Amino acid sequence: MNLLLACLFLIIPAISYSQTKETKKISNVNYVSFIMYHRFGDSRYPSTNITKKQFLEHINELLKPKYNVINIEKALLAIKNIKPVKDKSVVITIDDAYSSVYRYAWPIFKKYNLPFTLFISTDVIDNKTPGYMSWEEIRTLRDHGVTIGSQTKSHPHMFKLSEEKIIKELSISNKRFIDEIGSAPKIFAYPYGEYNLEVLEQVKLHGFVAAFGQHSGVAHKSLGMYELPRFAMNEKYGDMDRFLLAVNALPMPISDLSPKNPLISINPPAYGFTLSDEIEPKNAVRCFANNGLKTDTKRLGKNRIEVRLSGPFSKGRGRINCTMAGNGDRWRWLGRQFIIN
């Protein structure tokens, strides 16, 4: 991800966020930018930490009138085309329930009345693991309107599990949530952003209405309610340039995504998608991969985009991000994370 974002900043020109007449007309939309944090002010873990200075800069930006920070329930209604929201709507999400959420971030969110969602894996809370919140603190957040989401029982690499173990991870954690906060969550975040189609199906079967990965992009119904993207923020990639890019981004509605399963057996994958006719104008699509891989991006006919890589992803996770110039110096963004089998 780091190399990929570095490439993006080298290639994407500096962005001006002044609105054009066209973008000023936007009032009700069906897309939302989701921001993801983990730790706050804990420099021991820079890959998952945001500094206090960076975080306060993000908050000060979001407090400007042009943004609409909303809870996740309103966002999902918009994505489902049930009830639209304002342009530049943003949802704040936090993974893992580290202690710094309660000690540092929560008082700031409460001060400015900013809603957020907290995704939790229940084992670390049950085991009273040092550095994590307690159930009592989680109940306090719930009582103040914070949405609680699930991140399984033990935070495993779920694609490696048998169906029986996937079911246990989801069902046992749901029971623990019911015991401790009175209800099972309806929102899910895949640990490490990893899932395959079997995991996705079990998440549906266990009553979740939406699920999130850790790939970048703007959430839109065309991506599916169980493969929604989020922009991850950390010390290296939490500067204001990237934050402004994320909260001002536009969706890239698509169909016919290939391959459908993010767990790939052919490496590199033959990646492709079809742009929606609702995107106007259709500017050039530029795609970037991590691991220093070069991409060959072609448009077939009017709307089909095909991306080929110069070589295979290394083991673990691979990413491809595609961008397209939008209205008013804003960028459309579509990200995909692959798991190398």
TIDOPA-229577 format. One record per residue (C-alpha): x, y, z; residue number from 1. Coordinates in steps of 0.05 Angstrom, whole numbers, plus 5000, padded with zeros to 4 digits. Example, Ala and Ser with C-alpha at 12.3 -4.5 7.8 and 13.67 -1.06 7.14 Angstrom:
TIDOPA-229577
{X 5246&Y 4910&Z 5156&num 1}
{X 5273&Y 4979&Z 5143&num 2}
END
This chain:
TIDOPA-229577
{X 5000&Y 5000&Z 5000&num 1}
{X 5057&Y 5049&Z 5017&num 2}
{X 5091&Y 5043&Z 4949&num 3}
{X 5024&Y 5049&Z 4915&num 4}
{X 5005&Y 5113&Z 4950&num 5}
{X 5074&Y 5141&Z 4937&num 6}
{X 5064&Y 5128&Z 4863&num 7}
{X 4996&Y 5162&Z 4865&num 8}
{X 5024&Y 5225&Z 4896&num 9}
{X 5080&Y 5227&Z 4845&num 10}
{X 5031&Y 5222&Z 4787&num 11}
{X 4967&Y 5257&Z 4810&num 12}
{X 4976&Y 5333&Z 4804&num 13}
{X 4966&Y 5379&Z 4862&num 14}
{X 4891&Y 5385&Z 4876&num 15}
{X 4852&Y 5449&Z 4886&num 16}
{X 4789&Y 5438&Z 4926&num 17}
{X 4751&Y 5500&Z 4904&num 18}
{X 4682&Y 5480&Z 4879&num 19}
{X 4660&Y 5493&Z 4807&num 20}
{X 4589&Y 5513&Z 4788&num 21}
{X 4577&Y 5440&Z 4770&num 22}
{X 4597&Y 5412&Z 4838&num 23}
{X 4559&Y 5466&Z 4875&num 24}
{X 4496&Y 5437&Z 4845&num 25}
{X 4508&Y 5371&Z 4881&num 26}
{X 4464&Y 5366&Z 4942&num 27}
{X 4437&Y 5296&Z 4951&num 28}
{X 4483&Y 5237&Z 4934&num 29}
{X 4488&Y 5162&Z 4946&num 30}
{X 4562&Y 5156&Z 4962&num 31}
{X 4604&Y 5166&Z 5025&num 32}
{X 4678&Y 5169&Z 5042&num 33}
{X 4696&Y 5124&Z 5101&num 34}
{X 4758&Y 5141&Z 5141&num 35}
{X 4793&Y 5087&Z 5183&num 36}
{X 4837&Y 5096&Z 5244&num 37}
{X 4868&Y 5047&Z 5294&num 38}
{X 4912&Y 5080&Z 5347&num 39}
{X 4918&Y 5152&Z 5369&num 40}
{X 4983&Y 5183&Z 5394&num 41}
{X 5019&Y 5116&Z 5402&num 42}
{X 5084&Y 5124&Z 5363&num 43}
{X 5107&Y 5053&Z 5379&num 44}
{X 5062&Y 5029&Z 5322&num 45}
{X 5069&Y 5079&Z 5265&num 46}
{X 5036&Y 5035&Z 5213&num 47}
{X 4970&Y 5035&Z 5252&num 48}
{X 4979&Y 5100&Z 5291&num 49}
{X 4958&Y 5171&Z 5276&num 50}
{X 4995&Y 5226&Z 5312&num 51}
{X 4956&Y 5274&Z 5356&num 52}
{X 4977&Y 5332&Z 5311&num 53}
{X 4953&Y 5296&Z 5249&num 54}
{X 4887&Y 5276&Z 5282&num 55}
{X 4872&Y 5347&Z 5305&num 56}
{X 4886&Y 5372&Z 5234&num 57}
{X 4836&Y 5321&Z 5208&num 58}
{X 4783&Y 5341&Z 5258&num 59}
{X 4792&Y 5416&Z 5243&num 60}
{X 4783&Y 5401&Z 5170&num 61}
{X 4720&Y 5359&Z 5181&num 62}
{X 4689&Y 5415&Z 5223&num 63}
{X 4687&Y 5460&Z 5162&num 64}
{X 4616&Y 5472&Z 5136&num 65}
{X 4630&Y 5438&Z 5068&num 66}
{X 4634&Y 5369&Z 5102&num 67}
{X 4578&Y 5327&Z 5129&num 68}
{X 4603&Y 5278&Z 5182&num 69}
{X 4547&Y 5227&Z 5193&num 70}
{X 4536&Y 5162&Z 5229&num 71}
{X 4543&Y 5097&Z 5192&num 72}
{X 4469&Y 5081&Z 5192&num 73}
{X 4454&Y 5144&Z 5151&num 74}
{X 4511&Y 5128&Z 5105&num 75}
{X 4486&Y 5058&Z 5091&num 76}
{X 4416&Y 5084&Z 5075&num 77}
{X 4448&Y 5131&Z 5024&num 78}
{X 4491&Y 5076&Z 4993&num 79}
{X 4429&Y 5032&Z 4986&num 80}
{X 4393&Y 5090&Z 4950&num 81}
{X 4341&Y 5094&Z 5005&num 82}
{X 4356&Y 5164&Z 5033&num 83}
{X 4408&Y 5209&Z 5001&num 84}
{X 4460&Y 5250&Z 5039&num 85}
{X 4498&Y 5313&Z 5024&num 86}
{X 4559&Y 5315&Z 4980&num 87}
{X 4624&Y 5306&Z 5018&num 88}
{X 4592&Y 5262&Z 5071&num 89}
{X 4644&Y 5227&Z 5114&num 90}
{X 4639&Y 5169&Z 5163&num 91}
{X 4693&Y 5158&Z 5216&num 92}
{X 4710&Y 5086&Z 5234&num 93}
{X 4760&Y 5058&Z 5284&num 94}
{X 4786&Y 4986&Z 5286&num 95}
{X 4808&Y 4944&Z 5345&num 96}
{X 4785&Y 4984&Z 5407&num 97}
{X 4854&Y 5005&Z 5431&num 98}
{X 4857&Y 5043&Z 5497&num 99}
{X 4878&Y 5108&Z 5461&num 100}
{X 4809&Y 5110&Z 5429&num 101}
{X 4776&Y 5119&Z 5496&num 102}
{X 4830&Y 5161&Z 5529&num 103}
{X 4846&Y 5209&Z 5473&num 104}
{X 4800&Y 5206&Z 5412&num 105}
{X 4733&Y 5197&Z 5446&num 106}
{X 4736&Y 5263&Z 5486&num 107}
{X 4750&Y 5300&Z 5421&num 108}
{X 4693&Y 5266&Z 5384&num 109}
{X 4647&Y 5281&Z 5442&num 110}
{X 4668&Y 5354&Z 5446&num 111}
{X 4650&Y 5366&Z 5373&num 112}
{X 4591&Y 5318&Z 5370&num 113}
{X 4623&Y 5276&Z 5316&num 114}
{X 4594&Y 5206&Z 5307&num 115}
{X 4638&Y 5145&Z 5295&num 116}
{X 4637&Y 5070&Z 5290&num 117}
{X 4681&Y 5024&Z 5332&num 118}
{X 4697&Y 4954&Z 5305&num 119}
{X 4716&Y 4904&Z 5360&num 120}
{X 4742&Y 4833&Z 5363&num 121}
{X 4715&Y 4805&Z 5428&num 122}
{X 4773&Y 4761&Z 5453&num 123}
{X 4820&Y 4818&Z 5470&num 124}
{X 4765&Y 4851&Z 5510&num 125}
{X 4745&Y 4787&Z 5546&num 126}
{X 4818&Y 4772&Z 5562&num 127}
{X 4829&Y 4842&Z 5588&num 128}
{X 4889&Y 4848&Z 5542&num 129}
{X 4934&Y 4907&Z 5561&num 130}
{X 4927&Y 4966&Z 5514&num 131}
{X 4854&Y 4952&Z 5497&num 132}
{X 4788&Y 4980&Z 5522&num 133}
{X 4743&Y 4945&Z 5572&num 134}
{X 4670&Y 4925&Z 5564&num 135}
{X 4651&Y 4979&Z 5612&num 136}
{X 4684&Y 5031&Z 5568&num 137}
{X 4652&Y 5002&Z 5506&num 138}
{X 4583&Y 5007&Z 5540&num 139}
{X 4598&Y 5080&Z 5556&num 140}
{X 4611&Y 5094&Z 5483&num 141}
{X 4549&Y 5056&Z 5462&num 142}
{X 4507&Y 5097&Z 5512&num 143}
{X 4533&Y 5160&Z 5479&num 144}
{X 4511&Y 5138&Z 5410&num 145}
{X 4574&Y 5106&Z 5383&num 146}
{X 4558&Y 5049&Z 5335&num 147}
{X 4591&Y 4984&Z 5354&num 148}
{X 4612&Y 4937&Z 5298&num 149}
{X 4643&Y 4868&Z 5298&num 150}
{X 4712&Y 4846&Z 5277&num 151}
{X 4702&Y 4772&Z 5297&num 152}
{X 4723&Y 4735&Z 5360&num 153}
{X 4798&Y 4729&Z 5353&num 154}
{X 4816&Y 4774&Z 5293&num 155}
{X 4842&Y 4718&Z 5248&num 156}
{X 4861&Y 4715&Z 5175&num 157}
{X 4791&Y 4691&Z 5158&num 158}
{X 4805&Y 4665&Z 5088&num 159}
{X 4850&Y 4612&Z 5119&num 160}
{X 4794&Y 4583&Z 5163&num 161}
{X 4748&Y 4525&Z 5150&num 162}
{X 4674&Y 4540&Z 5144&num 163}
{X 4664&Y 4512&Z 5214&num 164}
{X 4716&Y 4559&Z 5244&num 165}
{X 4688&Y 4619&Z 5206&num 166}
{X 4620&Y 4604&Z 5235&num 167}
{X 4649&Y 4599&Z 5306&num 168}
{X 4686&Y 4665&Z 5298&num 169}
{X 4622&Y 4700&Z 5279&num 170}
{X 4571&Y 4665&Z 5323&num 171}
{X 4613&Y 4665&Z 5387&num 172}
{X 4630&Y 4739&Z 5380&num 173}
{X 4557&Y 4756&Z 5366&num 174}
{X 4538&Y 4720&Z 5431&num 175}
{X 4590&Y 4758&Z 5470&num 176}
{X 4564&Y 4824&Z 5443&num 177}
{X 4493&Y 4805&Z 5463&num 178}
{X 4518&Y 4787&Z 5533&num 179}
{X 4557&Y 4851&Z 5542&num 180}
{X 4520&Y 4906&Z 5504&num 181}
{X 4451&Y 4876&Z 5494&num 182}
{X 4452&Y 4864&Z 5418&num 183}
{X 4494&Y 4835&Z 5362&num 184}
{X 4526&Y 4886&Z 5315&num 185}
{X 4498&Y 4894&Z 5245&num 186}
{X 4562&Y 4923&Z 5215&num 187}
{X 4625&Y 4882&Z 5202&num 188}
{X 4698&Y 4896&Z 5186&num 189}
{X 4741&Y 4841&Z 5158&num 190}
{X 4805&Y 4832&Z 5200&num 191}
{X 4864&Y 4858&Z 5159&num 192}
{X 4813&Y 4874&Z 5104&num 193}
{X 4819&Y 4801&Z 5082&num 194}
{X 4761&Y 4758&Z 5057&num 195}
{X 4741&Y 4710&Z 5003&num 196}
{X 4672&Y 4695&Z 4976&num 197}
{X 4660&Y 4641&Z 5028&num 198}
{X 4675&Y 4689&Z 5085&num 199}
{X 4631&Y 4742&Z 5053&num 200}
{X 4573&Y 4693&Z 5049&num 201}
{X 4579&Y 4674&Z 5122&num 202}
{X 4580&Y 4747&Z 5142&num 203}
{X 4513&Y 4755&Z 5106&num 204}
{X 4484&Y 4693&Z 5138&num 205}
{X 4502&Y 4718&Z 5208&num 206}
{X 4457&Y 4779&Z 5202&num 207}
{X 4506&Y 4833&Z 5182&num 208}
{X 4477&Y 4885&Z 5134&num 209}
{X 4544&Y 4912&Z 5109&num 210}
{X 4618&Y 4895&Z 5113&num 211}
{X 4682&Y 4935&Z 5102&num 212}
{X 4751&Y 4919&Z 5078&num 213}
{X 4815&Y 4960&Z 5081&num 214}
{X 4820&Y 4979&Z 5008&num 215}
{X 4816&Y 5052&Z 4988&num 216}
{X 4757&Y 5083&Z 4951&num 217}
{X 4690&Y 5117&Z 4959&num 218}
{X 4633&Y 5073&Z 4982&num 219}
{X 4578&Y 5065&Z 4930&num 220}
{X 4525&Y 5012&Z 4918&num 221}
{X 4558&Y 4986&Z 4855&num 222}
{X 4614&Y 4958&Z 4898&num 223}
{X 4566&Y 4914&Z 4938&num 224}
{X 4546&Y 4922&Z 5010&num 225}
{X 4596&Y 4870&Z 5034&num 226}
{X 4658&Y 4897&Z 5000&num 227}
{X 4656&Y 4970&Z 5019&num 228}
{X 4722&Y 5010&Z 5019&num 229}
{X 4754&Y 5055&Z 5071&num 230}
{X 4813&Y 5103&Z 5069&num 231}
{X 4863&Y 5080&Z 5121&num 232}
{X 4900&Y 5135&Z 5159&num 233}
{X 4967&Y 5125&Z 5194&num 234}
{X 5029&Y 5166&Z 5210&num 235}
{X 5061&Y 5160&Z 5141&num 236}
{X 4996&Y 5166&Z 5101&num 237}
{X 4956&Y 5211&Z 5147&num 238}
{X 4983&Y 5278&Z 5122&num 239}
{X 4934&Y 5331&Z 5101&num 240}
{X 4946&Y 5321&Z 5026&num 241}
{X 4922&Y 5250&Z 5030&num 242}
{X 4866&Y 5265&Z 5079&num 243}
{X 4839&Y 5320&Z 5033&num 244}
{X 4843&Y 5272&Z 4974&num 245}
{X 4802&Y 5221&Z 5013&num 246}
{X 4747&Y 5265&Z 5040&num 247}
{X 4738&Y 5302&Z 4974&num 248}
{X 4740&Y 5239&Z 4931&num 249}
{X 4683&Y 5217&Z 4885&num 250}
{X 4660&Y 5145&Z 4871&num 251}
{X 4676&Y 5105&Z 4809&num 252}
{X 4612&Y 5065&Z 4798&num 253}
{X 4626&Y 5000&Z 4762&num 254}
{X 4598&Y 4932&Z 4743&num 255}
{X 4626&Y 4865&Z 4719&num 256}
{X 4686&Y 4865&Z 4765&num 257}
{X 4736&Y 4810&Z 4750&num 258}
{X 4760&Y 4770&Z 4785&num 259}
{X 4702&Y 4770&Z 4834&num 260}
{X 4739&Y 4733&Z 4888&num 261}
{X 4795&Y 4774&Z 4921&num 262}
{X 4830&Y 4709&Z 4939&num 263}
{X 4867&Y 4695&Z 4875&num 264}
{X 4899&Y 4631&Z 4850&num 265}
{X 4926&Y 4663&Z 4786&num 266}
{X 4980&Y 4714&Z 4801&num 267}
{X 4980&Y 4767&Z 4773&num 268}
{X 4904&Y 4771&Z 4764&num 269}
{X 4871&Y 4793&Z 4699&num 270}
{X 4836&Y 4852&Z 4731&num 271}
{X 4779&Y 4888&Z 4698&num 272}
{X 4713&Y 4926&Z 4707&num 273}
{X 4660&Y 4964&Z 4668&num 274}
{X 4649&Y 5038&Z 4682&num 275}
{X 4578&Y 5060&Z 4695&num 276}
{X 4543&Y 5104&Z 4644&num 277}
{X 4527&Y 5153&Z 4700&num 278}
{X 4599&Y 5176&Z 4701&num 279}
{X 4604&Y 5239&Z 4659&num 280}
{X 4651&Y 5258&Z 4630&num 281}
{X 4690&Y 5193&Z 4622&num 282}
{X 4762&Y 5215&Z 4631&num 283}
{X 4823&Y 5171&Z 4627&num 284}
{X 4829&Y 5117&Z 4680&num 285}
{X 4898&Y 5108&Z 4710&num 286}
{X 4914&Y 5048&Z 4753&num 287}
{X 4972&Y 5034&Z 4801&num 288}
{X 4995&Y 4971&Z 4837&num 289}
{X 5038&Y 4960&Z 4899&num 290}
{X 5103&Y 4920&Z 4902&num 291}
{X 5132&Y 4968&Z 4850&num 292}
{X 5093&Y 4932&Z 4795&num 293}
{X 5079&Y 4970&Z 4730&num 294}
{X 5009&Y 4970&Z 4702&num 295}
{X 4982&Y 4969&Z 4631&num 296}
{X 4912&Y 4999&Z 4633&num 297}
{X 4869&Y 4994&Z 4570&num 298}
{X 4799&Y 5017&Z 4553&num 299}
{X 4760&Y 4967&Z 4511&num 300}
{X 4703&Y 5000&Z 4474&num 301}
{X 4668&Y 5056&Z 4512&num 302}
{X 4667&Y 5031&Z 4584&num 303}
{X 4709&Y 4968&Z 4595&num 304}
{X 4774&Y 4977&Z 4633&num 305}
{X 4826&Y 4921&Z 4634&num 306}
{X 4889&Y 4923&Z 4676&num 307}
{X 4950&Y 4878&Z 4668&num 308}
{X 5010&Y 4878&Z 4714&num 309}
{X 5083&Y 4872&Z 4695&num 310}
{X 5093&Y 4814&Z 4743&num 311}
{X 5062&Y 4776&Z 4802&num 312}
{X 5046&Y 4804&Z 4870&num 313}
{X 5091&Y 4780&Z 4926&num 314}
{X 5059&Y 4735&Z 4977&num 315}
{X 5009&Y 4765&Z 5025&num 316}
{X 4965&Y 4821&Z 4999&num 317}
{X 4967&Y 4859&Z 4933&num 318}
{X 4931&Y 4923&Z 4915&num 319}
{X 4908&Y 4959&Z 4852&num 320}
{X 4881&Y 5030&Z 4856&num 321}
{X 4849&Y 5064&Z 4797&num 322}
{X 4834&Y 5138&Z 4792&num 323}
{X 4797&Y 5183&Z 4743&num 324}
{X 4792&Y 5259&Z 4743&num 325}
{X 4723&Y 5281&Z 4766&num 326}
{X 4688&Y 5347&Z 4771&num 327}
{X 4717&Y 5408&Z 4804&num 328}
{X 4789&Y 5382&Z 4811&num 329}
{X 4764&Y 5322&Z 4850&num 330}
{X 4784&Y 5250&Z 4836&num 331}
{X 4744&Y 5186&Z 4828&num 332}
{X 4777&Y 5129&Z 4864&num 333}
{X 4768&Y 5053&Z 4860&num 334}
{X 4812&Y 5006&Z 4901&num 335}
{X 4817&Y 4931&Z 4904&num 336}
{X 4857&Y 4886&Z 4952&num 337}
{X 4877&Y 4816&Z 4931&num 338}
{X 4899&Y 4758&Z 4975&num 339}
{X 4953&Y 4715&Z 4945&num 340}
{X 4935&Y 4641&Z 4953&num 341}
END
